[in-house]
Amino acid sequence: ASLRCSSARNRGGVQRVEGKLRASVEKGDYYEAHQMYRTLFFRYMSQAKHAEARELMYNGALLFFSYNQQNSAADLSMLVLEVLEKSEAKVEDEILENLAKLFSLMDQNSPERVAFVSRALKWSTGGSSKLGHPKLHQLLAVTLWKEQNYSESRYHFLHSSDGEGCAQMLVEYSASRGFRSEVDMFVAQAVLQFLCLKNKNSASVVFSTYTEKHPSIEKGPPFVQPLLNFIWFLLLAVDGGKLTVFTVLCEQYQPSLKRDPMYNEYLDRIGQLFFGVPPKQSPSYGGLLGNLLNSLMGSGEDDDVGEEAQEDSSPIELD
């Protein structure tokens, strides 16, 4: 009971403070209000009132966004992340949704947005060099899809578990930005990349959903496009795990696989992951291409690589 009373008092205190700050913002005293938010942030943090600090900064950021005060709002958004980091807060859906909300309100071209998403993804995996929590990636992907930023949306979908959402976005991406002759390439790349990330389930879902919903793809399998038949057979082969089937499949469909030089690079990786093919002694790719593959697969050895992958709008662009 005493804990509930204490919590209610703290909540009441935060509400009173928020009322005064809101009045300042409504009068146009943006600078003064921003400085007061920062002062209260450090006061709460010194008192280990992490929940109050996070709530105040989150609501303050939303308030500044509503008045189009992007710089102040972005600064308070970064303070939300600072609370999460310093308090070692557990990852919860509500927190991830709040972070995605802040991201959606930031200026799409601002450097603060890039810094925010990189730091948020890093926090969501406990500060490790992994590429971020799948749920957060999914929320970011949906936001970017709404903005018609398809290449960045695709990148985040790849690191989520939402194969169906990814497929629906790719249908729209293909229809609005691609050539009719490329309808098969949009999904082929996504399936191969999901498999490189060892996400077999999403690879299957993105393929079945895309081929079912794309208006330019006739019902299959089998399909009119050889590349789609290859992907269909590949997914079956991955389930079977037989190297001879995989090898014959890659040989038979070389004409289709030569349409994009990256396909065979992806298949080398898929062969290692699912069919026991030993890694090549000397990689056939290096330099920029190798870095792009590494960023996609999350194989960097330090945090910097992970951050580069997060900030990179799309590791491997579609032509």
FIDOGU-249580 format. One record per residue: residue in one letter; x, y, z of N, C-alpha, C in turn. Coordinates in steps of 0.2 Angstrom, whole numbers, plus 5000, padded with zeros to 4 digits. Layout:
% residues N
SITE;A;X;Y;Z;X;Y;Z;X;Y;Z
...
END
This chain:
% residues 319
SITE;A;5004;4994;5000;5000;5000;5000;5004;5006;5000
SITE;S;5010;5006;5004;5014;5012;5004;5018;5013;4998
SITE;L;5019;5008;4994;5023;5008;4988;5018;5011;4983
SITE;R;5011;5009;4983;5006;5012;4979;5005;5019;4980
SITE;C;5005;5021;4986;5004;5028;4988;5010;5033;4985
SITE;S;5016;5030;4986;5022;5033;4984;5022;5034;4977
SITE;S;5020;5029;4973;5020;5029;4966;5015;5034;4963
SITE;A;5009;5034;4967;5004;5039;4965;5006;5046;4966
SITE;R;5010;5048;4972;5013;5054;4973;5018;5056;4968
SITE;N;5022;5051;4966;5027;5053;4961;5024;5055;4954
SITE;R;5018;5051;4952;5015;5052;4946;5011;5059;4946
SITE;G;5008;5061;4952;5005;5067;4953;5010;5073;4952
SITE;G;5016;5072;4955;5022;5077;4954;5024;5078;4947
SITE;V;5024;5072;4943;5026;5072;4936;5021;5076;4932
SITE;Q;5015;5075;4934;5009;5078;4930;5009;5086;4931
SITE;R;5010;5088;4938;5010;5095;4939;5016;5098;4935
SITE;V;5022;5095;4935;5028;5098;4932;5026;5098;4924
SITE;E;5023;5093;4922;5022;5093;4914;5017;5098;4913
SITE;G;5012;5100;4917;5007;5105;4916;5011;5112;4915
SITE;K;5016;5113;4919;5019;5120;4919;5023;5120;4913
SITE;L;5027;5114;4911;5031;5114;4905;5026;5115;4899
SITE;R;5021;5112;4899;5016;5112;4893;5014;5120;4892
SITE;A;5013;5123;4897;5010;5130;4897;5016;5134;4894
SITE;S;5022;5133;4896;5028;5137;4893;5028;5136;4885
SITE;V;5028;5129;4883;5028;5128;4876;5022;5131;4872
SITE;E;5016;5131;4875;5010;5134;4872;5011;5141;4871
SITE;K;5015;5145;4876;5016;5152;4875;5022;5153;4870
SITE;G;5025;5148;4868;5031;5149;4863;5037;5150;4866
SITE;D;5038;5149;4873;5044;5149;4876;5048;5142;4875
SITE;Y;5050;5141;4869;5052;5134;4868;5059;5133;4871
SITE;Y;5064;5138;4871;5070;5137;4873;5070;5136;4881
SITE;E;5066;5140;4884;5066;5140;4892;5063;5133;4894
SITE;A;5058;5131;4890;5055;5124;4892;5060;5119;4891
SITE;H;5063;5119;4885;5068;5114;4883;5073;5113;4889
SITE;Q;5076;5119;4891;5081;5119;4896;5078;5116;4903
SITE;M;5072;5118;4904;5069;5115;4910;5068;5108;4910
SITE;Y;5066;5105;4904;5066;5098;4903;5073;5094;4905
SITE;R;5078;5097;4902;5085;5095;4903;5086;5095;4911
SITE;T;5085;5100;4914;5086;5101;4921;5083;5096;4925
SITE;L;5076;5095;4924;5073;5090;4927;5075;5083;4926
SITE;F;5077;5082;4920;5080;5075;4918;5086;5073;4922
SITE;F;5091;5078;4923;5097;5076;4927;5095;5076;4934
SITE;R;5090;5080;4937;5088;5079;4944;5085;5072;4945
SITE;Y;5080;5070;4941;5077;5064;4941;5082;5058;4941
SITE;M;5087;5059;4936;5092;5053;4936;5097;5053;4942
SITE;S;5098;5059;4945;5102;5059;4951;5099;5056;4957
SITE;Q;5092;5056;4956;5088;5053;4962;5086;5046;4960
SITE;A;5088;5043;4954;5087;5036;4952;5079;5035;4950
SITE;K;5076;5041;4949;5069;5041;4947;5069;5039;4939
SITE;H;5070;5034;4937;5071;5032;4930;5065;5032;4926
SITE;A;5059;5029;4929;5053;5029;4926;5050;5036;4925
SITE;E;5051;5040;4930;5048;5047;4929;5052;5051;4924
SITE;A;5059;5050;4924;5063;5053;4919;5061;5051;4912
SITE;R;5060;5045;4911;5058;5042;4904;5052;5045;4902
SITE;E;5047;5045;4907;5040;5047;4905;5040;5054;4903
SITE;L;5044;5058;4907;5044;5066;4906;5047;5067;4899
SITE;M;5053;5064;4898;5056;5065;4892;5052;5063;4886
SITE;Y;5049;5057;4886;5045;5055;4881;5039;5060;4879
SITE;N;5035;5062;4884;5029;5066;4883;5032;5073;4881
SITE;G;5038;5075;4884;5040;5082;4881;5042;5081;4874
SITE;A;5045;5076;4872;5047;5075;4865;5041;5076;4860
SITE;L;5036;5072;4862;5029;5072;4859;5026;5079;4858
SITE;L;5027;5083;4864;5025;5090;4864;5028;5094;4859
SITE;F;5035;5094;4859;5039;5098;4855;5038;5096;4848
SITE;F;5037;5089;4846;5035;5087;4839;5029;5091;4837
SITE;S;5024;5091;4842;5017;5094;4840;5018;5101;4838
SITE;Y;5023;5104;4840;5024;5111;4839;5030;5112;4833
SITE;N;5032;5107;4830;5037;5106;4825;5043;5109;4828
SITE;Q;5045;5108;4834;5052;5110;4837;5056;5104;4836
SITE;Q;5058;5102;4830;5062;5096;4829;5068;5095;4833
SITE;N;5072;5100;4834;5079;5100;4837;5077;5098;4845
SITE;S;5073;5102;4848;5071;5100;4855;5068;5093;4856
SITE;A;5064;5092;4851;5061;5085;4852;5066;5079;4851
SITE;A;5070;5080;4846;5075;5075;4845;5080;5075;4851
SITE;D;5082;5080;4854;5086;5080;4860;5083;5076;4866
SITE;L;5076;5078;4867;5073;5074;4872;5072;5067;4870
SITE;S;5071;5065;4864;5071;5058;4862;5077;5054;4864
SITE;M;5083;5058;4863;5089;5055;4864;5090;5054;4872
SITE;L;5087;5058;4876;5087;5057;4883;5083;5051;4885
SITE;V;5078;5050;4881;5074;5044;4883;5078;5038;4882
SITE;L;5082;5038;4877;5087;5032;4876;5092;5032;4882
SITE;E;5094;5038;4884;5099;5038;4889;5097;5035;4896
SITE;V;5090;5036;4897;5087;5033;4903;5087;5025;4902
SITE;L;5085;5023;4896;5085;5016;4895;5091;5013;4896
SITE;E;5097;5016;4893;5103;5013;4894;5106;5013;4901
SITE;K;5105;5018;4905;5108;5019;4911;5104;5015;4916
SITE;S;5098;5014;4915;5093;5011;4920;5093;5003;4918
SITE;E;5097;5001;4913;5097;4994;4910;5090;4992;4910
SITE;A;5085;4996;4907;5078;4994;4907;5077;4988;4902
SITE;K;5072;4983;4904;5071;4977;4900;5067;4979;4894
SITE;V;5068;4976;4889;5065;4977;4882;5058;4975;4883
SITE;E;5053;4979;4882;5046;4978;4882;5043;4981;4876
SITE;D;5037;4978;4874;5034;4980;4868;5032;4988;4868
SITE;E;5029;4990;4874;5027;4997;4875;5033;5001;4874
SITE;I;5039;5000;4876;5045;5004;4875;5047;5004;4868
SITE;L;5047;4998;4865;5049;4998;4858;5044;5002;4854
SITE;E;5037;5002;4855;5032;5006;4852;5033;5013;4853
SITE;N;5035;5015;4859;5037;5022;4860;5043;5025;4856
SITE;L;5048;5021;4856;5054;5022;4852;5052;5023;4844
SITE;A;5048;5019;4842;5046;5019;4835;5041;5025;4834
SITE;K;5037;5027;4839;5033;5033;4838;5038;5039;4837
SITE;L;5043;5040;4842;5047;5045;4841;5051;5045;4834
SITE;F;5053;5040;4832;5056;5039;4826;5052;5042;4820
SITE;S;5046;5040;4820;5041;5042;4815;5040;5049;4815
SITE;L;5041;5053;4820;5039;5060;4820;5045;5064;4819
SITE;M;5051;5061;4818;5057;5065;4817;5058;5066;4809
SITE;D;5061;5072;4808;5062;5074;4801;5066;5068;4797
SITE;Q;5063;5066;4792;5065;5060;4788;5073;5061;4786
SITE;N;5075;5067;4785;5082;5069;4782;5087;5071;4788
SITE;S;5085;5071;4794;5089;5074;4799;5094;5069;4801
SITE;P;5100;5071;4803;5105;5066;4805;5104;5064;4812
SITE;E;5100;5068;4816;5097;5065;4823;5093;5059;4822
SITE;R;5090;5058;4817;5085;5052;4816;5090;5046;4815
SITE;V;5095;5047;4811;5100;5041;4810;5103;5039;4816
SITE;A;5105;5044;4820;5109;5043;4827;5104;5040;4831
SITE;F;5098;5042;4831;5093;5039;4836;5091;5032;4835
SITE;V;5090;5030;4828;5088;5023;4827;5094;5019;4828
SITE;S;5100;5021;4826;5106;5017;4828;5107;5015;4835
SITE;R;5106;5020;4839;5107;5019;4847;5101;5015;4849
SITE;A;5095;5016;4847;5089;5013;4849;5090;5005;4848
SITE;L;5092;5004;4842;5093;4997;4840;5099;4993;4844
SITE;K;5104;4997;4846;5109;4994;4850;5107;4993;4857
SITE;W;5103;4998;4860;5100;4997;4866;5095;4990;4866
SITE;S;5092;4990;4861;5087;4984;4861;5090;4977;4861
SITE;T;5096;4977;4860;5100;4970;4860;5105;4971;4866
SITE;G;5104;4975;4871;5108;4975;4877;5115;4978;4876
SITE;G;5115;4982;4870;5122;4986;4869;5126;4981;4865
SITE;S;5124;4975;4863;5129;4971;4859;5129;4973;4852
SITE;S;5134;4970;4848;5135;4971;4841;5130;4968;4837
SITE;K;5125;4965;4840;5119;4962;4836;5115;4968;4833
SITE;L;5111;4966;4828;5108;4971;4823;5102;4974;4826
SITE;G;5100;4972;4832;5094;4975;4835;5088;4970;4836
SITE;H;5083;4972;4840;5078;4968;4842;5073;4967;4836
SITE;P;5071;4961;4834;5066;4960;4828;5060;4964;4828
SITE;K;5057;4965;4834;5051;4969;4835;5052;4976;4833
SITE;L;5058;4979;4835;5059;4986;4834;5060;4987;4826
SITE;H;5064;4982;4823;5065;4982;4816;5058;4982;4813
SITE;Q;5054;4978;4815;5047;4978;4811;5044;4984;4812
SITE;L;5044;4987;4818;5040;4994;4819;5043;4999;4814
SITE;L;5050;4999;4814;5054;5004;4810;5052;5003;4802
SITE;A;5052;4997;4800;5050;4995;4793;5044;4997;4791
SITE;V;5039;4997;4796;5032;4999;4794;5032;5006;4793
SITE;T;5035;5010;4798;5035;5017;4797;5038;5019;4791
SITE;L;5044;5016;4789;5047;5018;4783;5043;5016;4777
SITE;W;5040;5011;4777;5035;5009;4772;5030;5014;4770
SITE;K;5027;5017;4776;5022;5022;4775;5025;5028;4772
SITE;E;5031;5029;4773;5034;5035;4770;5037;5034;4763
SITE;Q;5035;5028;4761;5037;5026;4754;5045;5026;4753
SITE;N;5048;5025;4759;5056;5024;4759;5057;5016;4759
SITE;Y;5056;5013;4753;5055;5006;4752;5062;5003;4753
SITE;S;5068;5006;4751;5074;5002;4752;5076;5002;4759
SITE;E;5075;5007;4763;5076;5007;4771;5071;5002;4774
SITE;S;5065;5002;4772;5060;4998;4775;5062;4991;4774
SITE;R;5064;4989;4768;5066;4982;4766;5072;4980;4771
SITE;Y;5077;4984;4772;5082;4982;4776;5080;4980;4783
SITE;H;5075;4984;4786;5073;4983;4793;5068;4977;4793
SITE;F;5064;4976;4788;5060;4970;4787;5065;4964;4787
SITE;L;5070;4964;4784;5075;4958;4784;5077;4956;4791
SITE;H;5078;4961;4795;5080;4959;4802;5074;4959;4807
SITE;S;5068;4958;4804;5062;4957;4808;5060;4950;4807
SITE;S;5054;4948;4810;5052;4941;4808;5045;4942;4805
SITE;D;5044;4947;4801;5038;4949;4798;5038;4948;4791
SITE;G;5038;4941;4789;5039;4940;4782;5033;4942;4778
SITE;E;5027;4942;4781;5021;4944;4777;5021;4951;4776
SITE;G;5023;4955;4781;5023;4962;4780;5028;4964;4775
SITE;C;5034;4961;4775;5039;4962;4770;5037;4961;4763
SITE;A;5033;4955;4762;5031;4954;4755;5026;4959;4753
SITE;Q;5021;4961;4757;5017;4966;4755;5020;4973;4753
SITE;M;5025;4975;4757;5029;4981;4755;5033;4980;4749
SITE;L;5035;4974;4747;5039;4972;4741;5034;4972;4735
SITE;V;5028;4970;4736;5023;4971;4730;5022;4978;4729
SITE;E;5021;4982;4734;5020;4989;4732;5027;4992;4729
SITE;Y;5032;4991;4732;5039;4993;4730;5040;4991;4722
SITE;S;5039;4985;4721;5039;4983;4714;5035;4986;4709
SITE;A;5028;4987;4711;5023;4990;4707;5024;4997;4706
SITE;S;5027;5001;4711;5028;5008;4710;5035;5010;4707
SITE;R;5040;5006;4709;5047;5008;4707;5050;5003;4702
SITE;G;5048;4997;4701;5052;4992;4697;5049;4992;4690
SITE;F;5053;4988;4686;5050;4986;4679;5046;4980;4680
SITE;R;5042;4979;4675;5038;4972;4675;5043;4966;4675
SITE;S;5048;4967;4671;5053;4961;4670;5057;4960;4676
SITE;E;5056;4964;4682;5060;4963;4688;5055;4960;4693
SITE;V;5049;4959;4692;5045;4956;4698;5048;4950;4701
SITE;D;5051;4946;4698;5054;4940;4701;5060;4942;4705
SITE;M;5064;4947;4703;5070;4949;4706;5069;4952;4713
SITE;F;5063;4955;4714;5062;4958;4721;5061;4953;4726
SITE;V;5058;4948;4725;5057;4943;4730;5063;4938;4730
SITE;A;5066;4937;4725;5072;4932;4725;5077;4935;4729
SITE;Q;5078;4941;4729;5084;4944;4733;5082;4944;4741
SITE;A;5075;4945;4742;5073;4945;4749;5073;4938;4752
SITE;V;5071;4933;4748;5072;4926;4750;5079;4924;4752
SITE;L;5083;4926;4747;5090;4924;4748;5093;4927;4754
SITE;Q;5092;4933;4755;5094;4937;4761;5092;4934;4767
SITE;F;5085;4933;4767;5082;4930;4774;5086;4923;4775
SITE;L;5087;4919;4770;5091;4913;4771;5098;4914;4773
SITE;C;5101;4919;4771;5108;4921;4773;5108;4923;4781
SITE;L;5102;4925;4783;5101;4927;4790;5099;4921;4794
SITE;K;5098;4915;4791;5096;4909;4794;5088;4910;4796
SITE;N;5085;4914;4793;5078;4915;4794;5074;4911;4789
SITE;K;5073;4905;4790;5070;4901;4785;5063;4902;4784
SITE;N;5060;4903;4790;5052;4904;4790;5050;4910;4787
SITE;S;5054;4915;4788;5052;4922;4785;5053;4921;4777
SITE;A;5058;4918;4775;5060;4917;4768;5054;4913;4765
SITE;S;5051;4908;4768;5046;4905;4765;5039;4909;4765
SITE;V;5038;4913;4770;5032;4917;4770;5032;4923;4765
SITE;V;5038;4926;4765;5039;4931;4760;5038;4929;4753
SITE;F;5040;4923;4751;5039;4920;4745;5032;4919;4743
SITE;S;5029;4915;4748;5022;4913;4746;5017;4919;4746
SITE;T;5018;4924;4751;5014;4930;4751;5015;4934;4745
SITE;Y;5021;4935;4743;5023;4939;4737;5020;4937;4731
SITE;T;5021;4930;4729;5019;4927;4723;5011;4926;4723
SITE;E;5008;4926;4729;5001;4926;4729;4998;4933;4727
SITE;K;5001;4938;4730;4998;4945;4730;5000;4949;4724
SITE;H;5006;4947;4721;5008;4952;4716;5004;4951;4710
SITE;P;5001;4957;4707;4996;4957;4701;5000;4954;4695
SITE;S;5006;4955;4694;5010;4953;4688;5012;4946;4688
SITE;I;5011;4942;4693;5013;4935;4694;5007;4930;4693
SITE;E;5008;4926;4688;5002;4921;4687;5003;4916;4693
SITE;K;4997;4913;4694;4997;4908;4700;5001;4902;4699
SITE;G;5005;4901;4704;5009;4895;4704;5010;4892;4710
SITE;P;5015;4887;4712;5020;4885;4707;5017;4879;4702
SITE;P;5020;4878;4697;5026;4881;4694;5024;4888;4691
SITE;F;5029;4892;4690;5028;4899;4688;5031;4900;4681
SITE;V;5028;4905;4678;5031;4907;4671;5038;4909;4672
SITE;Q;5040;4913;4677;5047;4915;4678;5052;4910;4680
SITE;P;5057;4908;4677;5061;4903;4679;5064;4904;4686
SITE;L;5066;4911;4688;5069;4912;4694;5064;4911;4700
SITE;L;5058;4912;4699;5053;4910;4704;5053;4903;4705
SITE;N;5053;4899;4700;5054;4891;4701;5060;4889;4705
SITE;F;5066;4893;4703;5072;4891;4707;5071;4892;4714
SITE;I;5068;4898;4716;5067;4900;4723;5062;4895;4726
SITE;W;5057;4893;4723;5052;4888;4725;5056;4881;4727
SITE;F;5060;4879;4722;5064;4873;4723;5069;4874;4729
SITE;L;5072;4879;4729;5077;4881;4734;5074;4880;4741
SITE;L;5069;4883;4742;5065;4882;4749;5064;4875;4750
SITE;L;5062;4871;4745;5060;4864;4747;5067;4860;4748
SITE;A;5072;4862;4745;5079;4859;4746;5082;4861;4753
SITE;V;5081;4867;4755;5083;4869;4762;5080;4865;4767
SITE;D;5073;4863;4766;5070;4859;4771;5073;4852;4771
SITE;G;5075;4849;4765;5077;4843;4764;5085;4842;4766
SITE;G;5088;4847;4765;5095;4847;4767;5100;4843;4763
SITE;K;5098;4841;4757;5103;4837;4753;5107;4841;4748
SITE;L;5114;4840;4749;5118;4844;4745;5118;4843;4738
SITE;T;5117;4836;4736;5116;4835;4729;5110;4839;4725
SITE;V;5105;4839;4729;5099;4843;4726;5101;4850;4725
SITE;F;5104;4853;4730;5106;4860;4730;5111;4861;4724
SITE;T;5116;4857;4724;5121;4858;4718;5118;4858;4711
SITE;V;5114;4853;4710;5110;4852;4704;5106;4858;4702
SITE;L;5102;4860;4707;5098;4866;4707;5101;4872;4704
SITE;C;5107;4873;4708;5111;4879;4706;5114;4879;4699
SITE;E;5116;4873;4697;5119;4872;4690;5113;4873;4685
SITE;Q;5107;4870;4686;5102;4870;4681;5099;4877;4680
SITE;Y;5100;4881;4685;5097;4888;4685;5102;4894;4684
SITE;Q;5108;4892;4682;5113;4897;4681;5111;4903;4676
SITE;P;5108;4902;4671;5106;4907;4667;5101;4912;4670
SITE;S;5097;4910;4675;5093;4915;4679;5097;4918;4684
SITE;L;5102;4914;4687;5106;4917;4693;5111;4922;4691
SITE;K;5112;4922;4684;5117;4927;4682;5114;4934;4681
SITE;R;5108;4934;4682;5104;4941;4681;5107;4946;4686
SITE;D;5109;4943;4692;5111;4947;4697;5118;4944;4700
SITE;P;5124;4947;4700;5130;4944;4702;5130;4942;4709
SITE;M;5125;4945;4713;5125;4944;4720;5122;4937;4722
SITE;Y;5118;4934;4717;5114;4928;4719;5119;4923;4721
SITE;N;5124;4922;4717;5129;4916;4718;5133;4917;4725
SITE;E;5134;4924;4727;5137;4925;4733;5132;4923;4739
SITE;Y;5126;4925;4738;5121;4923;4743;5121;4915;4744
SITE;L;5121;4912;4738;5120;4904;4738;5126;4901;4741
SITE;D;5132;4904;4740;5138;4901;4743;5137;4901;4751
SITE;R;5134;4906;4753;5133;4907;4761;5127;4902;4763
SITE;I;5122;4902;4759;5116;4897;4760;5119;4890;4760
SITE;G;5123;4888;4755;5126;4881;4755;5130;4880;4762
SITE;Q;5133;4885;4764;5137;4883;4771;5132;4882;4776
SITE;L;5127;4887;4777;5122;4886;4782;5118;4880;4782
SITE;F;5115;4878;4776;5110;4873;4776;5112;4866;4773
SITE;F;5118;4866;4770;5120;4860;4766;5127;4858;4768
SITE;G;5130;4861;4773;5137;4858;4775;5142;4860;4770
SITE;V;5142;4865;4766;5147;4866;4761;5152;4870;4765
SITE;P;5159;4868;4765;5164;4872;4768;5165;4879;4765
SITE;P;5167;4883;4770;5168;4890;4767;5174;4890;4763
SITE;K;5174;4895;4758;5179;4896;4753;5186;4898;4757
SITE;Q;5191;4896;4755;5198;4898;4759;5199;4905;4758
SITE;S;5198;4908;4752;5198;4915;4751;5192;4918;4748
SITE;P;5188;4922;4751;5182;4925;4749;5182;4927;4742
SITE;S;5177;4926;4738;5177;4929;4731;5175;4936;4731
SITE;Y;5173;4938;4737;5171;4945;4737;5175;4949;4742
SITE;G;5176;4955;4741;5180;4959;4746;5178;4966;4745
SITE;G;5182;4971;4748;5181;4978;4748;5174;4980;4749
SITE;L;5171;4984;4745;5164;4987;4747;5159;4981;4747
SITE;L;5159;4977;4742;5155;4971;4741;5155;4967;4748
SITE;G;5161;4965;4750;5161;4961;4756;5158;4965;4762
SITE;N;5159;4971;4762;5157;4975;4768;5149;4975;4768
SITE;L;5146;4975;4762;5139;4975;4761;5136;4969;4763
SITE;L;5139;4963;4761;5137;4957;4764;5138;4956;4771
SITE;N;5143;4958;4774;5144;4958;4781;5139;4962;4785
SITE;S;5137;4968;4782;5132;4972;4786;5126;4968;4785
SITE;L;5124;4965;4780;5118;4961;4779;5118;4956;4784
SITE;M;5123;4952;4785;5123;4946;4789;5125;4947;4796
SITE;G;5127;4953;4798;5128;4954;4805;5134;4951;4807
SITE;S;5139;4950;4802;5145;4946;4804;5151;4951;4806
SITE;G;5150;4957;4808;5155;4962;4810;5158;4960;4817
SITE;E;5164;4961;4818;5167;4959;4824;5167;4964;4830
SITE;D;5164;4970;4828;5164;4975;4833;5157;4979;4832
SITE;D;5156;4983;4837;5150;4987;4837;5150;4992;4831
SITE;D;5155;4994;4829;5155;4999;4823;5152;4996;4817
SITE;V;5153;4990;4816;5150;4987;4810;5143;4986;4811
SITE;G;5141;4984;4817;5134;4984;4818;5130;4991;4817
SITE;E;5133;4996;4819;5130;5003;4819;5130;5005;4811
SITE;E;5135;5003;4808;5135;5004;4801;5130;5001;4797
SITE;A;5128;4995;4799;5123;4991;4796;5116;4994;4798
SITE;Q;5116;4997;4804;5109;5000;4806;5108;5006;4802
SITE;E;5114;5010;4801;5113;5017;4798;5113;5016;4790
SITE;D;5115;5011;4788;5115;5010;4780;5108;5009;4778
SITE;S;5105;5013;4774;5098;5013;4772;5096;5006;4769
SITE;S;5101;5003;4765;5099;4997;4762;5106;4994;4760
SITE;P;5108;4988;4763;5114;4985;4762;5116;4984;4754
SITE;I;5111;4982;4751;5112;4980;4744;5106;4982;4740
SITE;E;5107;4988;4736;5101;4991;4732;5099;4987;4726
SITE;L;5092;4987;4725;5090;4985;4718;5091;4990;4713
SITE;D;5093;4987;4707;5094;4992;4702;5087;4995;4699
END
